[in-house]
Amino acid sequence: MGAMVTCPACGAGDLDVRTFESMMVLRPNLALFSLACPHCAATVSAIQPIPSSLREEVQFAAIELGAGMGAHEGNL
């Protein structure tokens, strides 16, 4: 599983999705990453497997989000 993507604007192939600006989890192991190219400042979006170094953090955030949403149901 590679975490590297290529910038379509300048062709730089050394962009690491772990430097993302935003991430949308699509499946437990797949996400849409958006990041800025450090070479040309273009915004790059890529659907990539979630790097193993981020999986535990993503799972924790999902649990926290779920718990927070359930805690407010009675107040609606």
All heavy atoms as a GROMACS GRO file, in nm:
protein
  542
    1MET      N    1   0.084  -0.118   0.000
    1MET     CA    2   0.000   0.000   0.000
    1MET      C    3   0.089   0.124   0.000
    1MET      O    4   0.156   0.153   0.097
    1MET     CB    5  -0.087   0.002   0.124
    1MET     CG    6  -0.219  -0.065   0.108
    1MET     SD    7  -0.322  -0.034   0.251
    1MET     CE    8  -0.302  -0.189   0.334
    2GLY      N    9   0.083   0.197  -0.106
    2GLY     CA   10   0.162   0.318  -0.113
    2GLY      C   11   0.084   0.439  -0.067
    2GLY      O   12  -0.036   0.448  -0.087
    3ALA      N   13   0.153   0.528  -0.003
    3ALA     CA   14   0.091   0.652   0.043
    3ALA      C   15   0.133   0.768  -0.046
    3ALA      O   16   0.104   0.882  -0.015
    3ALA     CB   17   0.130   0.678   0.188
    4MET      N   18   0.201   0.739  -0.155
    4MET     CA   19   0.252   0.844  -0.243
    4MET      C   20   0.158   0.862  -0.363
    4MET      O   21   0.106   0.765  -0.417
    4MET     CB   22   0.392   0.808  -0.293
    4MET     CG   23   0.491   0.782  -0.181
    4MET     SD   24   0.508   0.914  -0.064
    4MET     CE   25   0.631   1.012  -0.144
    5VAL      N   26   0.138   0.988  -0.403
    5VAL     CA   27   0.058   1.021  -0.520
    5VAL      C   28   0.135   1.121  -0.606
    5VAL      O   29   0.231   1.183  -0.561
    5VAL     CB   30  -0.081   1.078  -0.483
    5VAL    CG1   31  -0.165   0.974  -0.413
    5VAL    CG2   32  -0.070   1.203  -0.399
    6THR      N   33   0.090   1.136  -0.730
    6THR     CA   34   0.153   1.228  -0.824
    6THR      C   35   0.065   1.350  -0.844
    6THR      O   36  -0.057   1.338  -0.859
    6THR     CB   37   0.176   1.158  -0.959
    6THR    OG1   38   0.260   1.044  -0.938
    6THR    CG2   39   0.240   1.250  -1.060
    7CYS      N   40   0.126   1.467  -0.847
    7CYS     CA   41   0.053   1.592  -0.871
    7CYS      C   42   0.020   1.600  -1.020
    7CYS      O   43   0.110   1.595  -1.104
    7CYS     CB   44   0.137   1.712  -0.830
    7CYS     SG   45   0.059   1.870  -0.868
    8PRO      N   46  -0.108   1.614  -1.056
    8PRO     CA   47  -0.143   1.625  -1.198
    8PRO      C   48  -0.102   1.758  -1.260
    8PRO      O   49  -0.089   1.768  -1.382
    8PRO     CB   50  -0.295   1.608  -1.198
    8PRO     CG   51  -0.339   1.647  -1.062
    8PRO     CD   52  -0.226   1.614  -0.970
    9ALA      N   53  -0.078   1.860  -1.177
    9ALA     CA   54  -0.043   1.991  -1.230
    9ALA      C   55   0.105   2.001  -1.269
    9ALA      O   56   0.138   2.050  -1.376
    9ALA     CB   57  -0.077   2.100  -1.128
   10CYS      N   58   0.194   1.951  -1.182
   10CYS     CA   59   0.338   1.968  -1.210
   10CYS      C   60   0.411   1.835  -1.231
   10CYS      O   61   0.526   1.835  -1.269
   10CYS     CB   62   0.406   2.048  -1.099
   10CYS     SG   63   0.422   1.961  -0.942
   11GLY      N   64   0.344   1.724  -1.204
   11GLY     CA   65   0.405   1.593  -1.226
   11GLY      C   66   0.492   1.542  -1.112
   11GLY      O   67   0.550   1.434  -1.124
   12ALA      N   68   0.502   1.616  -1.003
   12ALA     CA   69   0.582   1.570  -0.890
   12ALA      C   70   0.520   1.441  -0.835
   12ALA      O   71   0.401   1.435  -0.808
   12ALA     CB   72   0.588   1.677  -0.782
   13GLY      N   73   0.601   1.339  -0.820
   13GLY     CA   74   0.551   1.210  -0.775
   13GLY      C   75   0.584   1.178  -0.631
   13GLY      O   76   0.572   1.064  -0.589
   14ASP      N   77   0.623   1.277  -0.554
   14ASP     CA   78   0.665   1.253  -0.416
   14ASP      C   79   0.567   1.307  -0.312
   14ASP      O   80   0.605   1.339  -0.200
   14ASP     CB   81   0.803   1.314  -0.393
   14ASP     CG   82   0.806   1.465  -0.413
   14ASP    OD1   83   0.708   1.520  -0.468
   14ASP    OD2   84   0.906   1.528  -0.375
   15LEU      N   85   0.439   1.316  -0.348
   15LEU     CA   86   0.340   1.368  -0.253
   15LEU      C   87   0.292   1.255  -0.163
   15LEU      O   88   0.246   1.152  -0.209
   15LEU     CB   89   0.221   1.428  -0.327
   15LEU     CG   90   0.254   1.534  -0.433
   15LEU    CD1   91   0.126   1.588  -0.493
   15LEU    CD2   92   0.338   1.645  -0.376
   16ASP      N   93   0.300   1.276  -0.036
   16ASP     CA   94   0.264   1.175   0.063
   16ASP      C   95   0.126   1.208   0.119
   16ASP      O   96   0.106   1.317   0.174
   16ASP     CB   97   0.368   1.175   0.175
   16ASP     CG   98   0.352   1.060   0.272
   16ASP    OD1   99   0.243   1.001   0.279
   16ASP    OD2  100   0.451   1.030   0.341
   17VAL      N  101   0.029   1.117   0.104
   17VAL     CA  102  -0.107   1.145   0.152
   17VAL      C  103  -0.113   1.164   0.302
   17VAL      O  104  -0.209   1.221   0.353
   17VAL     CB  105  -0.210   1.038   0.107
   17VAL    CG1  106  -0.222   1.033  -0.043
   17VAL    CG2  107  -0.178   0.902   0.165
   18ARG      N  108  -0.010   1.123   0.375
   18ARG     CA  109  -0.009   1.143   0.520
   18ARG      C  110   0.010   1.290   0.557
   18ARG      O  111  -0.006   1.327   0.672
   18ARG     CB  112   0.100   1.056   0.584
   18ARG     CG  113   0.064   0.906   0.575
   18ARG     CD  114   0.176   0.822   0.624
   18ARG     NE  115   0.286   0.831   0.528
   18ARG     CZ  116   0.387   0.746   0.520
   18ARG    NH1  117   0.393   0.646   0.605
   18ARG    NH2  118   0.480   0.761   0.430
   19THR      N  119   0.036   1.375   0.458
   19THR     CA  120   0.045   1.520   0.482
   19THR      C  121  -0.085   1.587   0.440
   19THR      O  122  -0.086   1.704   0.404
   19THR     CB  123   0.164   1.582   0.405
   19THR    OG1  124   0.142   1.564   0.265
   19THR    CG2  125   0.295   1.518   0.446
   20PHE      N  126  -0.195   1.515   0.446
   20PHE     CA  127  -0.325   1.563   0.398
   20PHE      C  128  -0.373   1.686   0.471
   20PHE      O  129  -0.340   1.709   0.587
   20PHE     CB  130  -0.430   1.452   0.406
   20PHE     CG  131  -0.464   1.410   0.547
   20PHE    CD1  132  -0.569   1.470   0.614
   20PHE    CD2  133  -0.394   1.310   0.610
   20PHE    CE1  134  -0.604   1.431   0.742
   20PHE    CE2  135  -0.426   1.270   0.738
   20PHE     CZ  136  -0.531   1.330   0.804
   21GLU      N  137  -0.452   1.767   0.400
   21GLU     CA  138  -0.521   1.882   0.460
   21GLU      C  139  -0.660   1.841   0.505
   21GLU      O  140  -0.713   1.891   0.602
   21GLU     CB  141  -0.526   1.997   0.361
   21GLU     CG  142  -0.391   2.056   0.332
   21GLU     CD  143  -0.395   2.169   0.231
   21GLU    OE1  144  -0.504   2.200   0.178
   21GLU    OE2  145  -0.289   2.225   0.204
   22SER      N  146  -0.721   1.750   0.427
   22SER     CA  147  -0.851   1.695   0.467
   22SER      C  148  -0.860   1.551   0.419
   22SER      O  149  -0.791   1.511   0.326
   22SER     CB  150  -0.966   1.778   0.410
   22SER     OG  151  -0.971   1.769   0.270
   23MET      N  152  -0.945   1.477   0.487
   23MET     CA  153  -0.962   1.336   0.454
   23MET      C  154  -1.108   1.298   0.478
   23MET      O  155  -1.165   1.334   0.581
   23MET     CB  156  -0.871   1.249   0.542
   23MET     CG  157  -0.890   1.101   0.521
   23MET     SD  158  -0.780   0.997   0.622
   23MET     CE  159  -0.834   1.036   0.786
   24MET      N  160  -1.166   1.226   0.383
   24MET     CA  161  -1.302   1.175   0.398
   24MET      C  162  -1.293   1.023   0.389
   24MET      O  163  -1.251   0.968   0.287
   24MET     CB  164  -1.394   1.226   0.288
   24MET     CG  165  -1.536   1.173   0.302
   24MET     SD  166  -1.647   1.209   0.162
   24MET     CE  167  -1.611   1.375   0.123
   25VAL      N  168  -1.330   0.955   0.497
   25VAL     CA  169  -1.324   0.810   0.499
   25VAL      C  170  -1.442   0.756   0.418
   25VAL      O  171  -1.557   0.791   0.444
   25VAL     CB  172  -1.326   0.757   0.644
   25VAL    CG1  173  -1.329   0.605   0.646
   25VAL    CG2  174  -1.207   0.810   0.721
   26LEU      N  175  -1.411   0.675   0.319
   26LEU     CA  176  -1.513   0.616   0.233
   26LEU      C  177  -1.552   0.477   0.279
   26LEU      O  178  -1.668   0.436   0.268
   26LEU     CB  179  -1.463   0.610   0.089
   26LEU     CG  180  -1.417   0.744   0.030
   26LEU    CD1  181  -1.352   0.723  -0.106
   26LEU    CD2  182  -1.532   0.842   0.021
   27ARG      N  183  -1.454   0.402   0.327
   27ARG     CA  184  -1.470   0.267   0.380
   27ARG      C  185  -1.370   0.253   0.494
   27ARG      O  186  -1.283   0.338   0.509
   27ARG     CB  187  -1.440   0.163   0.271
   27ARG     CG  188  -1.540   0.165   0.159
   27ARG     CD  189  -1.516   0.052   0.065
   27ARG     NE  190  -1.619   0.057  -0.038
   27ARG     CZ  191  -1.610  -0.004  -0.151
   27ARG    NH1  192  -1.503  -0.076  -0.181
   27ARG    NH2  193  -1.707   0.004  -0.240
   28PRO      N  194  -1.377   0.146   0.571
   28PRO     CA  195  -1.283   0.133   0.683
   28PRO      C  196  -1.135   0.141   0.644
   28PRO      O  197  -1.052   0.178   0.726
   28PRO     CB  198  -1.316  -0.004   0.742
   28PRO     CG  199  -1.459  -0.025   0.705
   28PRO     CD  200  -1.476   0.040   0.570
   29ASN      N  201  -1.102   0.109   0.521
   29ASN     CA  202  -0.962   0.111   0.481
   29ASN      C  203  -0.934   0.201   0.361
   29ASN      O  204  -0.826   0.197   0.303
   29ASN     CB  205  -0.914  -0.031   0.451
   29ASN     CG  206  -0.989  -0.092   0.332
   29ASN    OD1  207  -1.094  -0.044   0.294
   29ASN    ND2  208  -0.935  -0.196   0.276
   30LEU      N  209  -1.030   0.285   0.322
   30LEU     CA  210  -1.016   0.367   0.202
   30LEU      C  211  -1.066   0.508   0.229
   30LEU      O  212  -1.168   0.528   0.295
   30LEU     CB  213  -1.100   0.306   0.088
   30LEU     CG  214  -1.077   0.358  -0.052
   30LEU    CD1  215  -0.938   0.321  -0.102
   30LEU    CD2  216  -1.181   0.299  -0.146
   31ALA      N  217  -0.991   0.608   0.179
   31ALA     CA  218  -1.029   0.748   0.205
   31ALA      C  219  -0.998   0.835   0.085
   31ALA      O  220  -0.914   0.802   0.001
   31ALA     CB  221  -0.956   0.801   0.327
   32LEU      N  222  -1.067   0.949   0.078
   32LEU     CA  223  -1.038   1.053  -0.019
   32LEU      C  224  -0.953   1.157   0.053
   32LEU      O  225  -0.996   1.216   0.151
   32LEU     CB  226  -1.168   1.117  -0.070
   32LEU     CG  227  -1.152   1.242  -0.157
   32LEU    CD1  228  -1.080   1.208  -0.287
   32LEU    CD2  229  -1.287   1.304  -0.185
   33PHE      N  230  -0.830   1.174   0.006
   33PHE     CA  231  -0.736   1.267   0.066
   33PHE      C  232  -0.725   1.391  -0.021
   33PHE      O  233  -0.725   1.382  -0.144
   33PHE     CB  234  -0.596   1.204   0.075
   33PHE     CG  235  -0.587   1.089   0.169
   33PHE    CD1  236  -0.609   0.959   0.124
   33PHE    CD2  237  -0.555   1.108   0.302
   33PHE    CE1  238  -0.600   0.851   0.211
   33PHE    CE2  239  -0.545   1.001   0.389
   33PHE     CZ  240  -0.567   0.873   0.343
   34SER      N  241  -0.715   1.508   0.040
   34SER     CA  242  -0.684   1.632  -0.030
   34SER      C  243  -0.560   1.691   0.034
   34SER      O  244  -0.551   1.697   0.157
   34SER     CB  245  -0.799   1.732  -0.019
   34SER     OG  246  -0.910   1.687  -0.092
   35LEU      N  247  -0.465   1.732  -0.049
   35LEU     CA  248  -0.342   1.790   0.002
   35LEU      C  249  -0.290   1.893  -0.097
   35LEU      O  250  -0.329   1.894  -0.213
   35LEU     CB  251  -0.237   1.683   0.029
   35LEU     CG  252  -0.196   1.594  -0.087
   35LEU    CD1  253  -0.049   1.558  -0.074
   35LEU    CD2  254  -0.278   1.465  -0.083
   36ALA      N  255  -0.204   1.981  -0.049
   36ALA     CA  256  -0.143   2.083  -0.134
   36ALA      C  257  -0.007   2.033  -0.182
   36ALA      O  258   0.072   1.983  -0.102
   36ALA     CB  259  -0.127   2.214  -0.059
   37CYS      N  260   0.019   2.047  -0.309
   37CYS     CA  261   0.149   2.010  -0.364
   37CYS      C  262   0.252   2.111  -0.314
   37CYS      O  263   0.235   2.232  -0.334
   37CYS     CB  264   0.145   2.009  -0.516
   37CYS     SG  265   0.306   1.975  -0.592
   38PRO      N  266   0.360   2.066  -0.251
   38PRO     CA  267   0.460   2.161  -0.202
   38PRO      C  268   0.543   2.224  -0.314
   38PRO      O  269   0.612   2.322  -0.292
   38PRO     CB  270   0.548   2.075  -0.110
   38PRO     CG  271   0.532   1.937  -0.161
   38PRO     CD  272   0.392   1.929  -0.216
   39HIS      N  273   0.532   2.169  -0.435
   39HIS     CA  274   0.611   2.219  -0.548
   39HIS      C  275   0.539   2.330  -0.625
   39HIS      O  276   0.602   2.426  -0.668
   39HIS     CB  277   0.647   2.105  -0.643
   39HIS     CG  278   0.714   1.990  -0.574
   39HIS    ND1  279   0.845   1.996  -0.531
   39HIS    CD2  280   0.667   1.868  -0.539
   39HIS    CE1  281   0.876   1.881  -0.473
   39HIS    NE2  282   0.770   1.803  -0.476
   40CYS      N  283   0.406   2.315  -0.643
   40CYS     CA  284   0.334   2.414  -0.725
   40CYS      C  285   0.210   2.469  -0.656
   40CYS      O  286   0.139   2.550  -0.713
   40CYS     CB  287   0.296   2.351  -0.859
   40CYS     SG  288   0.167   2.225  -0.848
   41ALA      N  289   0.182   2.424  -0.534
   41ALA     CA  290   0.068   2.470  -0.452
   41ALA      C  291  -0.068   2.427  -0.506
   41ALA      O  292  -0.170   2.476  -0.460
   41ALA     CB  293   0.072   2.619  -0.429
   42ALA      N  294  -0.072   2.338  -0.605
   42ALA     CA  295  -0.200   2.287  -0.655
   42ALA      C  296  -0.264   2.199  -0.549
   42ALA      O  297  -0.196   2.135  -0.469
   42ALA     CB  298  -0.178   2.206  -0.783
   43THR      N  299  -0.397   2.195  -0.547
   43THR     CA  300  -0.468   2.105  -0.458
   43THR      C  301  -0.481   1.971  -0.529
   43THR      O  302  -0.528   1.964  -0.642
   43THR     CB  303  -0.607   2.160  -0.423
   43THR    OG1  304  -0.590   2.285  -0.356
   43THR    CG2  305  -0.683   2.065  -0.333
   44VAL      N  306  -0.439   1.866  -0.461
   44VAL     CA  307  -0.441   1.731  -0.517
   44VAL      C  308  -0.539   1.648  -0.437
   44VAL      O  309  -0.535   1.647  -0.314
   44VAL     CB  310  -0.300   1.669  -0.511
   44VAL    CG1  311  -0.300   1.528  -0.566
   44VAL    CG2  312  -0.199   1.756  -0.586
   45SER      N  313  -0.628   1.577  -0.505
   45SER     CA  314  -0.721   1.486  -0.440
   45SER      C  315  -0.693   1.346  -0.491
   45SER      O  316  -0.669   1.327  -0.610
   45SER     CB  317  -0.866   1.523  -0.471
   45SER     OG  318  -0.896   1.650  -0.417
   46ALA      N  319  -0.695   1.250  -0.400
   46ALA     CA  320  -0.665   1.112  -0.438
   46ALA      C  321  -0.741   1.016  -0.348
   46ALA      O  322  -0.747   1.036  -0.227
   46ALA     CB  323  -0.515   1.085  -0.428
   47ILE      N  324  -0.799   0.913  -0.408
   47ILE     CA  325  -0.860   0.804  -0.331
   47ILE      C  326  -0.750   0.701  -0.312
   47ILE      O  327  -0.696   0.649  -0.408
   47ILE     CB  328  -0.982   0.745  -0.404
   47ILE    CG1  329  -1.092   0.851  -0.414
   47ILE    CG2  330  -1.031   0.621  -0.330
   47ILE    CD1  331  -1.213   0.807  -0.493
   48GLN      N  332  -0.716   0.677  -0.186
   48GLN     CA  333  -0.606   0.588  -0.152
   48GLN      C  334  -0.642   0.504  -0.030
   48GLN      O  335  -0.725   0.545   0.052
   48GLN     CB  336  -0.481   0.670  -0.116
   48GLN     CG  337  -0.420   0.747  -0.229
   48GLN     CD  338  -0.340   0.656  -0.320
   48GLN    OE1  339  -0.270   0.568  -0.274
   48GLN    NE2  340  -0.353   0.676  -0.449
   49PRO      N  341  -0.577   0.388  -0.017
   49PRO     CA  342  -0.592   0.314   0.108
   49PRO      C  343  -0.542   0.400   0.224
   49PRO      O  344  -0.448   0.477   0.208
   49PRO     CB  345  -0.502   0.192   0.089
   49PRO     CG  346  -0.487   0.178  -0.059
   49PRO     CD  347  -0.493   0.318  -0.113
   50ILE      N  348  -0.606   0.387   0.338
   50ILE     CA  349  -0.562   0.462   0.455
   50ILE      C  350  -0.431   0.400   0.502
   50ILE      O  351  -0.424   0.281   0.530
   50ILE     CB  352  -0.667   0.457   0.567
   50ILE    CG1  353  -0.798   0.522   0.518
   50ILE    CG2  354  -0.617   0.525   0.694
   50ILE    CD1  355  -0.915   0.505   0.612
   51PRO      N  356  -0.323   0.480   0.510
   51PRO     CA  357  -0.195   0.426   0.556
   51PRO      C  358  -0.209   0.365   0.696
   51PRO      O  359  -0.281   0.417   0.780
   51PRO     CB  360  -0.103   0.548   0.558
   51PRO     CG  361  -0.164   0.644   0.464
   51PRO     CD  362  -0.312   0.622   0.475
   52SER      N  363  -0.139   0.256   0.720
   52SER     CA  364  -0.149   0.188   0.849
   52SER      C  365  -0.114   0.280   0.965
   52SER      O  366  -0.168   0.265   1.074
   52SER     CB  367  -0.060   0.063   0.850
   52SER     OG  368   0.074   0.098   0.823
   53SER      N  369  -0.028   0.378   0.941
   53SER     CA  370   0.009   0.472   1.048
   53SER      C  371  -0.108   0.561   1.089
   53SER      O  372  -0.105   0.620   1.197
   53SER     CB  373   0.126   0.558   1.003
   53SER     OG  374   0.092   0.633   0.888
   54LEU      N  375  -0.213   0.572   1.006
   54LEU     CA  376  -0.329   0.656   1.038
   54LEU      C  377  -0.451   0.576   1.080
   54LEU      O  378  -0.547   0.633   1.130
   54LEU     CB  379  -0.368   0.741   0.917
   54LEU     CG  380  -0.270   0.848   0.871
   54LEU    CD1  381  -0.322   0.914   0.744
   54LEU    CD2  382  -0.253   0.952   0.979
   55ARG      N  383  -0.451   0.445   1.060
   55ARG     CA  384  -0.572   0.365   1.084
   55ARG      C  385  -0.622   0.373   1.227
   55ARG      O  386  -0.742   0.388   1.250
   55ARG     CB  387  -0.548   0.220   1.044
   55ARG     CG  388  -0.555   0.202   0.896
   55ARG     CD  389  -0.578   0.059   0.858
   55ARG     NE  390  -0.560   0.054   0.714
   55ARG     CZ  391  -0.483  -0.031   0.652
   55ARG    NH1  392  -0.418  -0.123   0.720
   55ARG    NH2  393  -0.472  -0.028   0.521
   56GLU      N  394  -0.534   0.362   1.324
   56GLU     CA  395  -0.578   0.366   1.463
   56GLU      C  396  -0.640   0.502   1.496
   56GLU      O  397  -0.742   0.511   1.561
   56GLU     CB  398  -0.459   0.339   1.556
   56GLU     CG  399  -0.500   0.325   1.701
   56GLU     CD  400  -0.385   0.285   1.789
   56GLU    OE1  401  -0.310   0.193   1.753
   56GLU    OE2  402  -0.370   0.348   1.894
   57GLU      N  403  -0.580   0.608   1.445
   57GLU     CA  404  -0.633   0.743   1.467
   57GLU      C  405  -0.770   0.760   1.403
   57GLU      O  406  -0.861   0.817   1.461
   57GLU     CB  407  -0.535   0.845   1.409
   57GLU     CG  408  -0.572   0.988   1.436
   57GLU     CD  409  -0.468   1.084   1.381
   57GLU    OE1  410  -0.349   1.049   1.375
   57GLU    OE2  411  -0.508   1.196   1.344
   58VAL      N  412  -0.789   0.707   1.281
   58VAL     CA  413  -0.918   0.716   1.211
   58VAL      C  414  -1.024   0.637   1.286
   58VAL      O  415  -1.135   0.684   1.306
   58VAL     CB  416  -0.904   0.666   1.066
   58VAL    CG1  417  -1.040   0.647   1.001
   58VAL    CG2  418  -0.818   0.762   0.985
   59GLN      N  419  -0.991   0.517   1.333
   59GLN     CA  420  -1.087   0.436   1.408
   59GLN      C  421  -1.127   0.506   1.537
   59GLN      O  422  -1.244   0.508   1.574
   59GLN     CB  423  -1.029   0.298   1.436
   59GLN     CG  424  -1.018   0.213   1.312
   59GLN     CD  425  -0.945   0.082   1.336
   59GLN    OE1  426  -0.883   0.063   1.440
   59GLN    NE2  427  -0.952  -0.006   1.239
   60PHE      N  428  -1.030   0.566   1.608
   60PHE     CA  429  -1.060   0.637   1.732
   60PHE      C  430  -1.153   0.755   1.705
   60PHE      O  431  -1.249   0.778   1.776
   60PHE     CB  432  -0.931   0.684   1.799
   60PHE     CG  433  -0.955   0.760   1.926
   60PHE    CD1  434  -0.990   0.695   2.042
   60PHE    CD2  435  -0.945   0.899   1.928
   60PHE    CE1  436  -1.013   0.766   2.159
   60PHE    CE2  437  -0.968   0.971   2.044
   60PHE     CZ  438  -1.002   0.904   2.160
   61ALA      N  439  -1.125   0.831   1.597
   61ALA     CA  440  -1.209   0.946   1.563
   61ALA      C  441  -1.351   0.902   1.530
   61ALA      O  442  -1.448   0.968   1.566
   61ALA     CB  443  -1.148   1.023   1.446
   62ALA      N  444  -1.366   0.789   1.462
   62ALA     CA  445  -1.499   0.738   1.426
   62ALA      C  446  -1.576   0.699   1.552
   62ALA      O  447  -1.695   0.727   1.564
   62ALA     CB  448  -1.487   0.619   1.332
   63ILE      N  449  -1.508   0.639   1.648
   63ILE     CA  450  -1.573   0.602   1.774
   63ILE      C  451  -1.616   0.728   1.849
   63ILE      O  452  -1.728   0.737   1.899
   63ILE     CB  453  -1.479   0.515   1.861
   63ILE    CG1  454  -1.460   0.378   1.795
   63ILE    CG2  455  -1.532   0.501   2.003
   63ILE    CD1  456  -1.349   0.296   1.854
   64GLU      N  457  -1.527   0.827   1.855
   64GLU     CA  458  -1.560   0.952   1.923
   64GLU      C  459  -1.677   1.022   1.857
   64GLU      O  460  -1.766   1.073   1.924
   64GLU     CB  461  -1.438   1.045   1.925
   64GLU     CG  462  -1.329   1.001   2.019
   64GLU     CD  463  -1.372   1.015   2.164
   64GLU    OE1  464  -1.418   1.123   2.203
   64GLU    OE2  465  -1.359   0.916   2.237
   65LEU      N  466  -1.680   1.026   1.724
   65LEU     CA  467  -1.788   1.091   1.651
   65LEU      C  468  -1.919   1.018   1.677
   65LEU      O  469  -2.021   1.080   1.705
   65LEU     CB  470  -1.757   1.093   1.501
   65LEU     CG  471  -1.864   1.155   1.411
   65LEU    CD1  472  -1.886   1.301   1.448
   65LEU    CD2  473  -1.825   1.142   1.266
   66GLY      N  474  -1.916   0.887   1.673
   66GLY     CA  475  -2.037   0.808   1.699
   66GLY      C  476  -2.089   0.829   1.840
   66GLY      O  477  -2.208   0.846   1.862
   67ALA      N  478  -1.999   0.834   1.936
   67ALA     CA  479  -2.040   0.854   2.075
   67ALA      C  480  -2.098   0.994   2.093
   67ALA      O  481  -2.197   1.012   2.162
   67ALA     CB  482  -1.921   0.834   2.167
   68GLY      N  483  -2.038   1.092   2.029
   68GLY     CA  484  -2.087   1.229   2.040
   68GLY      C  485  -2.223   1.245   1.978
   68GLY      O  486  -2.310   1.314   2.031
   69MET      N  487  -2.248   1.178   1.867
   69MET     CA  488  -2.377   1.190   1.800
   69MET      C  489  -2.485   1.123   1.885
   69MET      O  490  -2.594   1.176   1.900
   69MET     CB  491  -2.371   1.125   1.661
   69MET     CG  492  -2.286   1.205   1.564
   69MET     SD  493  -2.265   1.122   1.406
   69MET     CE  494  -2.432   1.132   1.342
   70GLY      N  495  -2.455   1.007   1.945
   70GLY     CA  496  -2.553   0.938   2.027
   70GLY      C  497  -2.586   1.014   2.154
   70GLY      O  498  -2.698   1.010   2.202
   71ALA      N  499  -2.490   1.086   2.207
   71ALA     CA  500  -2.512   1.157   2.332
   71ALA      C  501  -2.609   1.274   2.315
   71ALA      O  502  -2.670   1.316   2.412
   71ALA     CB  503  -2.378   1.211   2.384
   72HIS      N  504  -2.628   1.322   2.195
   72HIS     CA  505  -2.713   1.439   2.172
   72HIS      C  506  -2.852   1.403   2.119
   72HIS      O  507  -2.932   1.492   2.097
   72HIS     CB  508  -2.646   1.537   2.076
   72HIS     CG  509  -2.518   1.592   2.131
   72HIS    ND1  510  -2.515   1.680   2.237
   72HIS    CD2  511  -2.390   1.569   2.098
   72HIS    CE1  512  -2.390   1.709   2.266
   72HIS    NE2  513  -2.311   1.643   2.183
   73GLU      N  514  -2.879   1.276   2.096
   73GLU     CA  515  -3.008   1.238   2.038
   73GLU      C  516  -3.126   1.281   2.124
   73GLU      O  517  -3.229   1.321   2.072
   73GLU     CB  518  -3.012   1.086   2.015
   73GLU     CG  519  -2.931   1.043   1.896
   73GLU     CD  520  -2.937   0.893   1.876
   73GLU    OE1  521  -3.011   0.825   1.948
   73GLU    OE2  522  -2.867   0.845   1.786
   74GLY      N  523  -3.114   1.274   2.254
   74GLY     CA  524  -3.225   1.309   2.340
   74GLY      C  525  -3.255   1.458   2.342
   74GLY      O  526  -3.362   1.498   2.386
   75ASN      N  527  -3.164   1.540   2.296
   75ASN     CA  528  -3.184   1.685   2.302
   75ASN      C  529  -3.251   1.741   2.177
   75ASN      O  530  -3.273   1.860   2.168
   75ASN     CB  531  -3.048   1.755   2.320
   75ASN     CG  532  -2.987   1.720   2.454
   75ASN    OD1  533  -3.058   1.690   2.547
   75ASN    ND2  534  -2.856   1.722   2.460
   76LEU      N  535  -3.284   1.656   2.082
   76LEU     CA  536  -3.345   1.706   1.957
   76LEU      C  537  -3.492   1.729   1.969
   76LEU      O  538  -3.564   1.676   2.039
   76LEU     CB  539  -3.318   1.608   1.841
   76LEU     CG  540  -3.171   1.593   1.806
   76LEU    CD1  541  -3.156   1.489   1.696
   76LEU    CD2  542  -3.112   1.724   1.757
   0.00000   0.00000   0.00000
